[in-house]
């Protein structure tokens, strides 16, 4: 089941990467740190990796008002696993775009892109694998919305057997309607309800008049 999931995700990523744009530097512009944390992805039996993740908000530049999400994988020096696939889940209704990576680590992704339209995940495939004691490039993408806690997944191999681990990571929140839009939708629903009740009342009066 795990291997099947990895194969399906890999194929989806290879197809999606045709539309992905990779770069070798984080986009320029003034940005303010919003979140910085690390999560341990533990396979329990064969070792673990740590993923550092950060969220910044741009205050200037071409992405002003938008958010930068970054991730970097560190394979523990005692780990016997070779990690080759990393995925960040994108929540329904959230957006992610313009993926790229900065080659500050040992292992660059072979492909790194947004899978699905609308976005379902941000996925990295490492043909070179992230071996014991190695780290990945800094992976990043842009979103129009702030962050919430989501799920990430790491796949790898141990003595040719597939292994995986999951952990919590920052991911964009779903793009919700503006408050004014919500109010208008509520008013529209109220008007519809009043119209229906008025129609039912008129029919009832008509039926009473007919019977009398």
C-alpha positions in Angstrom: 0.0 0.0 0.0 2.8 2.4 0.9 4.7 1.7 -2.3 1.6 2.0 -4.4 0.9 5.4 -2.8 4.5 6.5 -3.5 4.3 5.4 -7.1 1.0 7.1 -7.7 2.2 10.3 -6.0 5.5 10.2 -8.0 3.7 9.8 -11.3 1.3 12.7 -10.4 4.3 14.9 -9.5 6.1 14.1 -12.7 3.0 15.1 -14.7 2.5 18.2 -12.6 6.1 19.4 -12.8 5.6 20.2 -16.5 3.8 23.3 -15.2 6.0 23.9 -12.2 8.6 26.7 -12.1 11.8 26.0 -10.2 14.3 28.7 -9.2 17.5 28.8 -7.3 16.8 31.7 -4.9 14.0 32.8 -2.6 12.1 35.7 -4.3 13.4 39.1 -3.3 11.4 41.6 -1.2 11.1 42.6 2.4 9.5 39.8 4.5 8.5 39.3 8.1 8.8 36.0 9.9 5.4 34.6 10.9 6.3 31.0 12.0 9.4 28.9 12.6 9.5 25.4 13.9 10.8 21.8 13.4 9.1 18.5 13.2 10.5 15.0 13.7 9.5 12.4 11.1 10.1 9.2 13.0 9.9 5.8 11.2 10.2 4.2 14.7 12.4 1.2 13.8 14.9 2.6 11.3 15.6 6.2 12.2 14.2 9.6 11.6 14.5 12.9 9.8 13.8 16.5 11.0 12.0 19.0 8.8 12.5 22.7 9.5 9.7 24.9 8.3 9.1 28.6 8.2 6.4 31.1 7.0 7.2 34.7 6.0 4.8 37.5 4.9 6.1 39.8 2.1 5.7 43.5 2.8 7.3 44.6 -0.4 8.3 43.3 -3.8 6.2 41.4 -6.4 4.7 39.2 -3.7 3.7 42.0 -1.3 0.9 40.8 0.9 1.5 37.1 0.1 3.2 34.4 2.1 6.4 32.4 1.6 6.5 28.8 2.9 9.9 27.1 3.3 10.9 23.5 4.2 14.2 21.8 4.6 14.8 18.1 5.4 17.7 16.9 7.7 18.3 13.1 7.7 19.6 12.1 11.1 23.3 10.9 11.1 22.2 7.6 12.8 19.4 6.9 10.3 19.7 3.9 8.0 17.0 5.3 5.7 17.5 7.0 2.3 14.7 9.5 1.9 13.5 10.1 -1.7 10.1 11.7 -1.6 8.6 14.6 0.5 5.1 15.9 0.4 3.2 18.8 2.1 -0.6 18.4 2.1 -2.6 21.4 0.8 -6.0 21.8 2.4 -9.2 21.9 0.3 -9.8 25.5 -0.8 -6.2 26.7 -0.1 -3.8 27.9 -2.8 -0.1 27.3 -3.5 1.9 28.5 -6.4 5.3 29.3 -7.9 7.4 26.5 -6.2 11.1 26.8 -6.2 14.2 25.8 -4.2 17.4 27.3 -3.0 20.5 25.0 -3.2 21.8 25.5 0.3 21.7 21.8 1.2 23.5 18.8 0.0 20.7 17.3 -2.1 18.6 19.2 -4.6 15.2 17.8 -5.7 15.0 16.2 -9.1 11.5 17.7 -9.3 9.6 19.9 -6.9 6.1 21.2 -7.8 2.5 21.7 -6.9 0.3 18.6 -7.7 -3.3 19.0 -8.7 -5.5 21.8 -9.9 -6.7 23.1 -7.5 -3.6 22.4 -5.5 -3.6 19.1 -3.4 0.0 18.9 -2.3 3.5 20.3 -2.8 5.8 17.3 -3.7 9.5 16.8 -4.0 11.2 13.8 -5.7 14.8 13.1 -4.9 16.4 10.7 -7.4 19.7 11.2 -5.6 18.1 10.4 -2.2 18.8 12.1 1.1 21.2 9.8 2.9 22.3 9.5 6.5 23.6 12.9 7.8 22.6 14.8 4.6 20.1 17.6 4.2 18.0 18.8 1.3 17.8 22.0 -0.5 15.5 24.7 0.9 12.1 24.0 -0.7 9.6 26.8 -1.0 6.3 28.0 -2.5 4.1 31.1 -2.4 0.5 31.3 -1.1 -2.0 34.2 -0.8 -3.1 33.1 2.6 -1.6 32.7 6.1 -0.8 29.4 7.7 -2.3 26.7 9.8 -1.1 23.3 10.9 -1.2 20.6 8.3 0.4 17.2 7.5 3.6 16.3 5.7 5.0 12.9 4.6 8.4 11.5 4.0 9.0 8.3 2.0 12.3 6.4 1.8 13.8 3.0 1.7 15.6 0.8 4.3 17.4 -2.2 2.8 15.3 -1.8 -0.3 12.1 -2.0 1.8 9.8 1.1 1.6 9.3 3.1 4.8 7.5 6.3 5.5 6.8 8.8 8.3 4.4 11.7 8.8 4.5 14.9 10.8 2.9 18.3 11.4 3.9 21.2 9.1 2.7 24.7 8.3 0.4 24.8 5.3 -1.9 27.6 3.8 -5.4 28.0 5.2 -8.3 27.7 2.8 -9.1 30.9 1.0 -12.4 32.0 2.7 -14.8 34.7 1.4 -14.4 38.2 2.6 -16.6 39.2 5.6 -18.7 41.5 3.4 -19.3 38.6 1.0 -20.4 36.4 3.8 -22.8 39.1 5.0 -24.3 39.5 1.5 -24.7 35.7 1.1 -26.5 35.6 4.5 -28.8 38.5 3.5 -29.5 36.7 0.2 -30.4 33.5 2.1 -32.7 35.5 4.4 -34.5 37.2 1.5 -35.0 33.8 -0.1 -36.4 32.4 3.1 -38.8 35.4 3.5 -40.0 35.0 -0.1 -40.7 31.3 0.4 -42.6 32.0 3.6 -44.6 34.8 1.9 -45.4 32.5 -1.0 -46.6 29.7 1.3 -48.7 32.2 3.3 -50.3 33.5 0.1 -51.1 30.0 -1.1 -52.7 29.2 2.3 -54.9 32.3 2.1 -55.9 31.5 -1.4 -56.8 27.9 -0.4 -58.9 29.2 2.6 -60.7 31.7 0.3 -61.5 28.9 -2.2 -62.8 26.6 0.5 -65.0 29.4 1.9 
